[in-house]
Amino acid sequence: MTYPGAIHRDSGEEVKRQSLTADRLDFLFATRLLPCPYLPGKTERKIVVALADDRAGDEYKRLIGAGYRRSGAIAYRPACPTCRACIPVRLPIAGFTPSKSLRRVASANKDLDARILPPEATADHFDLFTRYQDGRHGGGEMADMDFAEYRALVEDSPVTTRVAEFRDSSGTLMAVCLFDELAESLSAIYTFFEPSVNRRSLGSFMILWLAKHGLETGKRYLYLGFWIEKCAKMAYKARFRPLEMLDRGVWRRML
């Protein structure tokens, strides 16, 4: 799967080597400059590296600890020329205690039945994904994805990936969470939910569920992607404490 936004190798764009905490890795290329989907008036660029099938798990462990995310068979991180707003964040699972408001979220969703499934694209999941994009991210980079592209998002993975689905007592699909399982951590790849239901706070609920699942399976960290202080879409991540941020190659307590 190609990360949204065409990737090319124009002179000056190709990245041969890039510092990765204390180590160094060879990278393939960078994406071209594109409008930032989070901050108006900004542009974004990402450094991209392929995950080799025969050692993807070990590579991914190193990369995710250095602030990278996965999309299909690649890992990427922001490398924007004039902006450092995207901050990698993770939740230390054993130290997490839900706040009173998060306990209310858990209570509001106690009727939901969760099932962990193999990473397979289904028609009902895609239908919910499409409604979610239309309702919450109209005009976004994923809003026009067709079923083949959605299938690649779910199924094109060289590491252990799962799908968690959440249904109410009538069997209605309410939410879906795509996540990766590493030896010591979980990584939330993408979540989507019924956009017409606000009272449940389903986005926050799925993080609560991931933290609980991580605790039950002996994981140390839950990686939550990037947090952007001035982006309202990212604000919910600050509800989860203690949150850690990657600061100049070192994970530090943020909240």
Protein Blocks (a to p, Z undefined) as FASTA:
>chain_A
ZZehiadfbehjacfbdcehjbccddfbdcdddddfkbghiacddddddddfklmmmmmm
mmmmnopacehjbdcddddfkbckbccddddfklpccdfklmmmmmmmmmpccddddddd
dfklmmmmmmmmmmmmgoiaklmpcfklmmmmmmmccbdcdddddddfkopafbdcdddd
dfkbccdfbdcddfkbmklommlmmmmmmmmmmmmnopabdcebjadfklmklmmmmmpc
cddddeehiacdfZZ
